[in-house]
Amino acid sequence: MPASAVPEAPETSSSRLPSLTGMRFAAAFMVLICHIGIVLVPRVHKPWLDWTEPYVYALGPTGVVFFFVLSGFVLTWAARPGDTRALFWRRRLVKIYPNHLVTLGAAVALMLLTGQAVTAANTLPTLFLVQSWIPDQEVVLNYTSNAPTWSLACELLFYLTFPALLPLLRRIRAGRLWWWLGGVALLICALPFVALLLPEQPMMTNTETPWWPLWFTYYFPLSRMLEFLLGMLTARIVLSGRWIGLPLVPATLLAGASFVVTAGLLPEMYSQTSAIALFLALLIAAGATADVRGRPTFFRTRTMVLLGEISFALYMVHWLVILHGPMRMIDAGGWTGRTTIPRALLEGSLTVVITLVLAWLLHRLVERPAVRRWSRPAAPGRSPRPADVGVRR
């Protein structure tokens, strides 16, 4: 059983992977830029900008794939004997639920203030993080609420199943790990083809994308479980000494090239999840290996690590800022009104700044205190200390 994910792992040279913490911010920032660009690029309405749309739209899905693969990697990497399922589940719930409850409460309050309907369908499934299991657009993508929390429903499945999956993956012989990794990568690539067997109707709101195939490949937790398994297998490859020694710079270039090719050439359903997962797994493994060997990387600089520590909070608050901040996406004009490039840059920049400030506050005032206080039971007669939960001082 694991001690926890990277930011909370015991402070040893083998468990702390600062480059992966820095990469977390890069992935969260990609999601933020994607959601800003989805609105601002069409509103600018410049034909010479049209070529950027596929790449802007693919930034968010790529960031989500990275997080899912990273979850499997760091939980497997930080696994320690003697842990219990109860303690593991407790730590993971304490990590995600305080931020989730605070931001969902803020979302509901803002919905009431702006006259949006608050219903059981757009609140209760989100509250219990089961919305991604329900193939209903109104439930999974309730845009007026905190819509990006659909991914937490997938993460919750990963956490619940990890204690059972880890012993099974440890039975795989080291010499066969790469074969297993390739098999899971192929299954991920096959999902869009399986989705073609599903009915195309209804169509996703305001798009020409069929909803059922998109839900199956992108939102369905069991489908996204494959990326988590890919991360677990990658960690086992590195830990067993079977890593191919790919340096971080070439791994970054490979991941970047795969993004350019898949976003620019493949249909949306294929580019969002399938083709890039393996390359992101290689990138994560290269970053972890660089940290273990003490090699300097851009991602492990102090600034990137500090930003990485607030990445989960950034992910949780950014949609609310996009809805109710300078871009005013909560209003119909925020989606469809025309704008100029200078104004779009101003709105986007202010959205980024406000998001970063609120993310820092959420991390400092909610996330970190909750992890310190409730990650594990305190011994009788004393309060929990930061060292007890592996929080960096």
C-alpha positions in Angstrom: 0.0 0.0 0.0 1.2 3.5 -0.8 2.2 6.2 1.7 0.5 8.6 -0.7 1.0 10.7 -3.8 4.2 12.7 -4.5 3.4 15.9 -2.6 2.5 13.9 0.5 5.1 11.1 0.3 7.6 10.6 3.1 10.5 13.0 2.6 13.2 10.6 1.3 15.3 10.8 -1.7 13.5 7.9 -3.3 9.9 9.1 -2.7 10.2 12.9 -3.4 9.9 13.6 -7.1 9.9 17.4 -7.5 10.0 17.3 -11.3 6.7 15.5 -11.3 5.3 18.2 -8.9 6.4 20.8 -11.4 4.9 18.9 -14.3 1.6 18.9 -12.4 1.4 22.7 -12.7 2.1 22.5 -16.5 -0.7 20.0 -16.9 -3.2 22.1 -14.8 -2.2 25.2 -16.7 -2.9 23.5 -20.0 -6.4 22.8 -18.8 -6.8 26.4 -17.8 -5.6 27.7 -21.1 -7.8 25.3 -23.0 -10.9 26.5 -21.2 -10.0 30.1 -21.7 -9.2 29.5 -25.4 -12.3 27.5 -26.2 -14.3 30.8 -25.7 -11.9 33.5 -26.6 -10.5 32.1 -29.9 -13.9 31.9 -31.6 -15.0 35.3 -30.2 -11.9 37.0 -31.8 -13.1 35.5 -35.1 -9.9 35.9 -37.1 -9.5 33.4 -39.9 -5.7 33.4 -39.5 -6.3 32.1 -35.9 -8.5 29.1 -37.0 -5.5 26.8 -37.3 -4.9 27.2 -33.5 -8.3 25.8 -32.5 -7.5 22.1 -32.6 -4.4 22.6 -30.5 -6.1 24.9 -28.0 -9.0 22.4 -27.6 -6.5 19.5 -27.1 -4.6 21.1 -24.3 -7.2 20.3 -21.7 -7.7 16.7 -22.6 -4.0 16.2 -22.7 -3.6 17.7 -19.2 -6.3 15.3 -17.9 -4.5 12.3 -19.5 -1.3 13.4 -17.8 -3.0 13.6 -14.4 -4.6 10.1 -14.8 -1.3 8.5 -15.8 0.6 10.4 -13.1 -1.8 9.2 -10.4 -1.0 5.6 -11.2 2.7 6.3 -11.3 3.1 8.2 -8.1 0.8 5.9 -6.0 2.8 2.9 -7.2 6.1 4.7 -6.7 5.3 5.7 -3.1 3.8 2.4 -2.1 5.2 1.2 1.2 4.6 -2.1 3.1 2.6 -2.1 6.3 0.1 0.5 5.1 -3.6 -0.2 5.4 -6.5 0.3 3.0 -8.4 2.4 5.5 -5.4 4.8 6.0 -4.8 5.1 2.3 -8.4 5.8 1.5 -8.6 8.3 4.3 -5.5 10.2 3.0 -6.9 10.3 -0.6 -10.3 11.5 0.5 -8.8 14.2 2.8 -6.7 15.3 -0.2 -9.6 15.8 -2.6 -12.8 16.4 -0.6 -12.1 19.6 1.3 -11.2 21.5 -1.9 -14.1 19.9 -3.6 -16.7 20.8 -1.0 -15.5 24.4 -0.7 -15.5 25.0 -4.5 -18.9 23.2 -4.9 -20.3 25.4 -2.2 -18.9 28.4 -3.9 -20.4 27.2 -7.2 -23.9 26.8 -5.8 -23.7 30.2 -4.1 -22.7 31.8 -7.4 -25.5 29.9 -9.2 -28.0 31.3 -6.8 -26.6 34.9 -7.1 -26.7 34.8 -10.9 -30.2 33.2 -11.1 -29.1 29.8 -12.4 -31.2 26.8 -11.6 -29.9 24.7 -8.7 -31.3 21.1 -9.0 -30.6 17.7 -7.7 -29.3 16.7 -11.1 -26.6 19.4 -11.2 -25.5 19.1 -7.6 -26.0 15.7 -5.9 -24.1 13.6 -8.4 -21.3 16.1 -8.3 -21.3 16.2 -4.5 -20.8 12.5 -4.3 -18.4 12.4 -7.4 -20.5 9.9 -9.3 -21.5 12.2 -12.2 -19.2 10.6 -14.7 -20.9 7.2 -14.3 -24.2 8.8 -15.5 -24.3 9.2 -19.4 -26.4 12.3 -19.3 -24.9 15.6 -20.5 -26.9 17.6 -18.0 -25.3 15.6 -15.2 -21.7 15.2 -16.4 -21.3 18.7 -18.0 -23.4 21.0 -15.9 -21.5 24.1 -17.1 -23.0 26.5 -14.6 -21.6 24.4 -11.7 -18.0 23.2 -11.2 -18.0 21.1 -14.4 -14.3 19.9 -14.3 -14.9 17.8 -11.2 -16.1 15.0 -13.5 -12.4 13.9 -13.5 -12.5 13.5 -9.7 -15.2 10.8 -10.2 -12.6 8.9 -12.2 -9.9 9.5 -9.6 -12.2 8.2 -6.9 -12.4 4.9 -8.8 -8.6 4.8 -9.1 -8.2 5.3 -5.4 -10.9 2.7 -4.4 -9.4 0.0 -6.6 -5.7 0.7 -6.1 -5.2 -1.5 -3.0 -6.5 -4.5 -5.0 -4.7 -3.6 -8.2 -1.2 -3.1 -6.8 -0.7 -6.7 -5.6 -1.8 -8.0 -9.0 0.6 -5.8 -10.9 3.4 -6.8 -8.6 2.9 -10.4 -9.7 3.9 -9.5 -13.2 7.5 -10.6 -13.9 9.9 -7.7 -14.6 10.8 -9.1 -18.0 7.2 -8.9 -19.1 6.3 -5.4 -17.9 7.0 -3.7 -21.2 4.7 -6.2 -23.0 2.0 -5.3 -20.5 2.6 -1.6 -21.0 2.3 -2.0 -24.7 -0.9 -4.0 -24.4 -2.6 -1.4 -22.2 -1.4 1.4 -24.6 -3.0 -0.5 -27.4 -6.3 -0.9 -25.5 -6.4 2.8 -24.9 -5.9 3.4 -28.7 -8.7 0.9 -29.3 -11.3 2.6 -27.2 -12.5 5.1 -29.9 -13.0 2.2 -32.3 -15.1 0.4 -29.7 -17.1 3.6 -29.2 -18.1 3.5 -32.9 -20.4 0.7 -32.0 -22.4 3.0 -29.8 -25.4 5.0 -31.1 -24.4 8.5 -32.3 -27.6 10.2 -31.1 -28.0 12.4 -29.2 -25.4 15.0 -30.3 -23.3 16.9 -27.8 -24.9 20.3 -27.1 -23.9 23.0 -29.6 -21.5 20.6 -31.5 -21.5 18.0 -34.1 -20.0 15.4 -31.8 -22.0 12.3 -30.9 -22.5 12.2 -27.2 -22.5 8.4 -26.4 -19.1 7.7 -28.0 -17.6 10.8 -26.5 -18.9 9.8 -23.0 -17.6 6.3 -23.4 -14.1 7.3 -24.4 -13.6 10.5 -22.4 -15.8 10.6 -19.3 -16.6 7.0 -18.4 -14.4 6.1 -15.4 -13.8 2.5 -16.4 -12.4 3.7 -19.8 -10.1 6.2 -18.1 -8.9 3.4 -15.7 -6.6 2.2 -18.5 -4.5 5.4 -18.2 -4.2 4.9 -14.5 -3.0 1.3 -15.1 -0.5 2.6 -17.7 1.0 4.9 -15.0 1.2 2.0 -12.5 3.0 -0.2 -15.0 5.4 2.6 -15.9 6.3 3.0 -12.2 6.9 -0.7 -11.9 9.2 -0.6 -15.0 11.3 2.2 -13.4 11.4 0.6 -9.9 12.3 -2.8 -11.3 15.3 -1.4 -13.2 13.8 -2.0 -16.6 13.6 1.6 -17.7 15.2 2.3 -21.1 17.1 5.4 -19.9 15.3 7.9 -22.1 16.5 11.3 -20.9 14.0 14.0 -20.0 14.6 16.4 -22.9 14.0 13.8 -25.6 11.0 12.5 -23.7 9.6 16.0 -23.6 10.2 16.5 -27.3 8.5 13.1 -28.0 5.4 14.1 -25.9 5.3 17.5 -27.6 5.5 16.0 -31.1 2.8 13.4 -30.3 0.6 16.3 -29.1 1.1 18.3 -32.3 0.4 15.3 -34.5 -2.6 14.0 -32.7 -4.3 17.4 -32.1 -3.6 18.5 -35.7 -4.4 15.3 -37.7 -6.7 13.0 -35.7 -10.4 13.5 -35.1 -11.4 14.8 -31.7 -12.4 11.5 -30.2 -9.0 9.9 -31.1 -6.8 12.8 -30.2 -8.2 13.5 -26.7 -7.1 10.3 -25.0 -5.6 7.6 -27.1 -2.5 8.5 -29.0 -0.7 10.6 -26.4 -1.0 8.5 -23.2 2.0 6.3 -23.8 4.3 9.3 -24.6 3.1 11.1 -21.4 4.0 7.9 -19.4 7.5 8.0 -20.9 7.8 11.7 -19.9 6.8 11.0 -16.3 9.2 8.1 -16.1 12.0 10.3 -17.5 11.2 13.0 -15.0 11.2 10.6 -12.0 14.5 9.1 -13.2 16.1 12.5 -13.4 15.1 13.3 -9.9 16.4 10.0 -8.5 19.7 10.6 -10.2 19.8 14.2 -8.9 19.9 15.8 -12.3 18.7 19.4 -12.6 15.5 19.9 -14.6 13.3 22.9 -15.4 10.3 21.2 -13.7 12.1 20.9 -10.3 13.0 24.6 -10.0 11.7 26.2 -6.9 9.1 28.2 -8.8 7.7 25.2 -10.7 7.5 23.1 -7.5 5.7 25.8 -5.6 3.2 26.2 -8.5 2.9 22.4 -8.7 1.8 22.3 -5.1 -1.2 24.6 -5.8 -2.0 22.7 -9.1 -5.0 20.8 -7.7 -6.4 24.0 -6.1 -5.9 25.7 -9.5 -7.8 22.9 -11.3 -10.7 23.2 -8.8 -11.1 27.0 -8.9 -10.4 27.9 -12.6 -13.8 27.1 -14.0 -15.6 29.3 -11.5 -13.2 32.2 -12.4 -13.9 31.6 -16.1 -17.7 31.6 -15.5 -17.9 34.6 -13.2 -14.7 36.5 -13.7 -13.6 38.9 -16.4 -14.7 36.5 -19.2 -18.3 36.3 -17.8 -19.0 33.0 -19.4 -22.0 32.7 -17.1 -23.7 35.1 -19.5 -24.7 34.2 -23.0 -22.6 37.0 -24.4 -19.5 35.5 -22.8 -19.8 32.6 -25.2 -20.9 34.3 -28.4 -20.1 38.1 -28.3 -17.4 39.3 -30.6 -14.2 40.8 -29.1 -10.8 42.2 -30.2 -7.5 40.6 -29.7 -6.3 43.1 -27.1 -9.5 42.7 -25.1 -9.3 38.9 -25.3 -5.7 39.0 -24.1 -6.7 41.3 -21.2 -9.6 39.0 -20.2 -7.5 35.9 -20.5 -4.6 37.4 -18.5 -6.8 38.6 -15.7 -8.5 35.2 -15.6 -5.1 33.5 -15.2 -4.0 36.0 -12.4 -7.2 35.7 -10.4 -7.1 31.9 -10.8 -3.6 31.7 -9.4 -4.4 33.9 -6.5 -7.5 32.0 -5.5 -5.7 28.7 -6.0 -3.0 29.8 -3.6 -5.6 30.8 -1.0 -7.5 27.6 -1.4 -4.3 25.6 -1.0 -3.1 27.5 2.0 -6.4 27.9 3.8 -8.2 24.7 3.0 -6.1 22.0 1.3 -2.9 22.1 3.4 -4.6 22.5 6.8 -7.0 19.6 6.0 -4.1 17.3 5.0 -2.2 18.2 8.2 -5.2 17.7 10.4 -6.9 14.7 9.1 -4.6 12.7 6.9 -4.0 10.1 9.6 -5.2 9.6 13.2 -3.2 11.5 15.8 -1.6 9.5 18.5 -3.4 9.8 21.9 -2.4 13.0 23.7 -0.8 14.8 20.8 -1.8 16.8 17.8 -0.7 15.8 14.3 2.4 17.4 13.0 3.3 18.2 9.4 6.0 15.5 9.4 3.3 12.9 10.3 1.6 13.5 6.9 4.7 14.2 4.8 3.7 17.8 4.1 6.7 19.9 3.1 7.5 22.7 5.5 
